[in-house]
């Protein structure tokens, strides 16, 4: 019985770390994309103001590495904000929905399982 409990905790930890790494990858992708989209005009960081929302997402992911519940709630709030800010079109499936699903998985694993 004790080994089953150990295995359950190990599986929970593997899923939790995998979700956090995936969230980190998504946040870094959108941050680099927003920074690089300003390079074509003058070769500098002209798009730095557009990168600020993605820095907020990155901060939420970093917080999730330390405090899973707080970080996942912040990421879910960010996903809702992105839906409102970007509109309810195809952007939901590209940006907001993956963030919300991954944050929900992290929250469910931490609280329920």
DRENZA-681692 format. One record per residue: x, y, z of N, C-alpha, C, O in turn; residue in one letter. Coordinates in steps of 0.05 Angstrom, whole numbers, padded with zeros to 5 digits, always signed. Each point is the difference from the previous one (the first is absolute). Example, Ala and Ser with C-alpha at 12.3 -4.5 7.8 and 13.67 -1.06 7.14 Angstrom:
! residues 2
+00264-00114+00156-00018+00024+00000+00018+00024+00000+00021+00000+00013A/-00028+00021-00027+00016+00024+00001-00015+00022+00014+00010+00022+00004S/
***
This chain:
! residues 113
+00017-00024+00000-00017+00024+00000+00017+00025+00000-00006+00020-00013X/+00028-00021+00027+00018+00023+00002+00013+00006-00027+00004+00023-00007X/+00003-00044-00008+00012+00004-00026-00020+00012-00020+00008+00016-00017X/-00033-00023+00019-00021+00012-00017-00002+00030+00005-00002+00016-00018X/+00004-00008+00043-00001+00028+00008+00025+00015-00011-00003+00022-00010X/+00026-00035+00011+00024+00012-00011-00002+00003-00030+00007+00021-00011X/-00018-00041-00003-00003+00001-00028-00020+00022-00008+00005+00014-00020X/-00026-00012+00035-00020+00021-00006+00013+00028+00003-00005+00018-00017X/+00021-00014+00038+00013+00026+00004+00020+00005-00022+00004+00023-00009X/+00010-00044+00000+00020+00003-00021-00014+00008-00026+00010+00018-00015X/-00032-00031+00008-00015+00006-00024-00011+00029+00001+00001+00014-00020X/-00010-00006+00043-00011+00027+00004+00023+00020-00004-00005+00021-00013X/+00028-00027+00023+00023+00019-00004+00009+00001-00029+00007+00022-00009X/-00007-00044-00004+00009-00001-00029-00020+00016-00017+00009+00016-00017X/-00035-00019+00022-00019+00015-00015+00002+00030+00006-00002+00017-00018X/+00005-00011+00043+00002+00028+00009+00025+00014-00013-00002+00022-00010X/+00025-00035+00011+00024+00011-00012-00003+00002-00030+00009+00020-00012X/-00021-00040-00001-00004+00001-00029-00018+00024-00008+00006+00014-00020X/-00027-00010+00035-00018+00023-00006+00014+00026+00004-00003+00018-00016X/+00019-00016+00037+00015+00025+00005+00020+00006-00022+00003+00023-00009X/+00011-00044+00000+00020+00003-00022-00014+00008-00026+00009+00017-00015X/-00032-00029+00010-00015+00008-00024-00010+00029+00002+00001+00014-00020X/-00011-00006+00043-00008+00028+00004+00024+00019-00004-00003+00021-00012X/+00026-00029+00022+00024+00016-00003+00008+00003-00030+00007+00021-00009X/-00009-00043-00005+00006+00000-00029-00020+00019-00015+00009+00015-00017X/-00034-00017+00024-00021+00017-00013+00006+00029+00006-00001+00017-00018X/+00006-00010+00043+00005+00028+00008+00025+00010-00014+00000+00023-00010X/+00021-00038+00009+00025+00009-00013-00004+00003-00030+00011+00018-00013X/-00026-00036+00001-00006+00002-00029-00013+00026-00007+00008+00014-00018X/-00030-00008+00033-00015+00025-00006+00016+00025+00007-00002+00020-00014X/+00019-00022+00034+00017+00023+00007+00020+00005-00022+00004+00023-00008X/+00010-00044-00001+00020+00004-00021-00014+00008-00026+00011+00017-00014X/-00034-00028+00008-00014+00008-00024-00008+00029+00001+00003+00015-00020X/-00012-00005+00043-00008+00028+00002+00024+00019-00002-00002+00022-00010X/+00025-00031+00021+00024+00016-00002+00011+00001-00028+00008+00021-00010X/-00008-00044-00004+00012-00001-00027-00018+00012-00021+00010+00006-00022X/-00035-00003+00028-00018+00012-00021+00006+00029-00005-00009+00012-00020X/+00024+00001+00037+00008+00028-00004+00027+00004-00014+00008+00022-00005X/+00006-00044-00001+00026+00001-00011+00000+00008-00030+00020+00011-00010X/-00041-00017-00004+00001+00004-00029+00002+00030-00008+00009+00006-00022X/-00019+00012+00039+00000+00028-00008+00027+00014+00005+00011+00013-00018X/-00001-00015+00042+00025+00015+00006+00022-00018+00012+00021+00011+00007X/-00026-00036-00004+00020-00017+00011+00003+00002+00030+00019-00011+00012X/-00038+00024+00002+00002+00003+00029-00025-00011+00013-00017-00012-00013X/+00015+00017+00038-00023-00009+00015-00023+00021+00000-00007+00011+00020X/-00004-00006-00044-00022+00019-00002-00026-00011+00012-00017+00016+00007X/+00015-00042-00005-00024-00012+00009+00001-00007+00030-00016-00016+00009X/+00033+00029+00005+00003-00006+00029-00026+00004+00016-00006-00016+00017X/-00010+00038-00023-00025+00002+00015-00019-00023-00006-00016-00007+00018X/+00017-00005-00041-00017-00022-00007+00009-00026+00014-00015-00019+00002X/+00039+00019+00008+00011-00024+00014-00008+00000+00030+00003-00020+00013X/-00012+00043-00003-00006+00001+00029-00022-00020+00009+00004-00011+00021X/-00025+00007-00036-00020-00020+00009+00012-00028+00002-00007-00016+00017X/+00026+00010-00035+00012-00027+00000+00020-00002+00023+00006-00022+00010X/+00006+00045-00001+00016-00001+00024-00017-00005+00024+00009-00014+00019X/-00033+00024-00018-00019-00006+00022-00006-00030+00000-00001-00012+00022X/-00004+00001-00045-00005-00029-00002+00024-00016+00011-00002-00019+00015X/+00026+00028-00024+00025-00014+00009+00002+00002+00031+00009-00019+00013X/-00016+00042-00002+00001+00003+00029-00020-00019+00013+00007-00012+00021X/-00030+00009-00032-00020-00019+00010+00010-00029+00000-00005-00015+00018X/+00019+00008-00040+00011-00027-00002+00022-00004+00020+00002-00021+00013X/+00015+00041-00009+00021-00002+00020-00012-00002+00028+00011-00015+00017X/-00032+00029-00012-00014-00002+00026-00011-00028+00003+00000-00011+00022X/-00010-00001-00044-00011-00027+00001+00021-00021+00007-00007-00021+00011X/+00032+00026-00018+00021-00018+00007+00004-00001+00031+00007-00021+00010X/-00012+00043+00003+00004+00000+00029-00026-00005+00015-00001-00016+00018X/-00021+00030-00026-00026-00003+00013-00020-00008-00022-00010+00017-00015X/+00004-00042+00013-00016-00011-00022-00028+00012-00001-00010+00007-00021X/-00003-00005+00044-00028+00009+00001-00001+00029-00008-00017+00007-00017X/+00033+00010+00028+00000+00029-00006+00007+00004-00030-00013+00015-00014X/+00034-00029+00005+00009+00003-00028-00021-00009-00019-00005+00013-00021X/-00008-00036+00026-00021-00010-00018-00024+00019-00001-00012+00003-00021X/+00005+00008+00044-00023+00019+00000+00008+00025-00016-00016+00011-00016X/+00041-00001+00019+00009+00023-00015+00000-00005-00030-00008+00017-00016X/+00017-00041+00008+00000-00007-00028-00028-00003-00011-00005+00009-00023X/-00013-00020+00038-00028-00001-00009-00012+00028-00003-00015+00005-00019X/+00021+00013+00038-00010+00028-00003+00013+00013-00024-00013+00015-00014X/+00038-00021+00009+00013+00011-00024-00014-00010-00025-00003+00015-00019X/-00004-00041+00018-00014-00011-00023-00026+00014-00005-00008+00005-00023X/-00007+00000+00045-00026+00014-00003+00005+00028-00010-00014+00010-00018X/+00034+00004+00029+00007+00027-00009+00008-00001-00030-00008+00018-00015X/+00023-00038+00007+00008-00002-00029-00025-00004-00017-00001+00011-00022X/-00018-00026+00031-00025-00004-00016-00014+00026-00003-00010+00007-00022X/+00008+00009+00043-00014+00025-00002+00016+00020-00016-00011+00014-00017X/+00037-00013+00021+00017+00020-00014+00003-00006-00030-00003+00018-00017X/+00008-00043+00010+00004-00008-00028-00026-00005-00015+00001-00002-00024X/-00023-00001+00038-00025-00007-00013-00006-00029+00002+00018-00016+00008X/-00042+00008-00015-00008-00027+00003+00001-00016-00026-00018-00016-00006X/+00038+00021-00011+00002-00014-00025+00019-00023+00002+00000-00015+00019X/+00015+00011-00040+00019-00022-00002+00022+00002+00021+00013-00020+00007X/-00008+00044+00003+00021+00005+00020-00005-00017+00025+00019-00008+00014X/-00044+00002-00008-00006-00016+00024+00013-00027-00003+00011-00010+00020X/-00011-00002-00043+00012-00026-00004+00030+00001-00001+00013-00020+00005X/-00002+00042-00013+00029+00002-00003+00013+00008+00026+00022-00010+00007X/-00033+00029+00008+00013+00011+00023-00014-00008+00026+00012-00013+00017X/-00037+00020-00014-00013-00002+00026-00008-00028+00008+00004-00008+00023X/-00015-00008-00041-00010-00026+00008+00023-00019+00009-00004-00013+00021X/+00027+00012-00034+00021-00017+00011+00010+00009+00027+00005-00017+00017X/-00004+00043-00013+00009+00010+00027-00021-00007+00021+00008-00009+00022X/-00033+00012-00028-00021-00006+00020-00001-00030+00006-00003-00008+00023X/+00006-00009-00044-00001-00029+00005+00024-00009+00016-00003-00015+00019X/+00027+00025-00025+00024-00008+00015-00001+00010+00028+00007-00015+00019X/-00017+00039-00015-00003+00011+00028-00020-00016+00015+00003-00005+00024X/-00025-00003-00037-00020-00016+00013+00011-00028+00008-00006-00010+00022X/+00021-00002-00039+00013-00025+00006+00018+00002+00024-00001-00016+00018X/+00017+00038-00017+00018+00004+00022-00016+00004+00026+00008-00010+00021X/-00030+00025-00023-00017+00005+00024-00014-00026+00010-00001-00005+00023X/-00009-00010-00042-00014-00025+00007+00020-00020+00013-00007-00012+00020X/+00030+00010-00032+00020-00019+00012+00008+00009+00028+00004-00017+00017X/-00002+00042-00013+00009+00010+00026-00022-00002+00021+00005-00007+00024X/-00030+00013-00031-00022+00001+00020-00014-00027+00002-00004-00010+00023X/-00005-00001-00045-00018-00024+00001+00015-00026+00003-00007-00017+00017X/+00027+00013-00033+00013-00027-00001+00018-00004+00024+00013-00021+00002X/
***
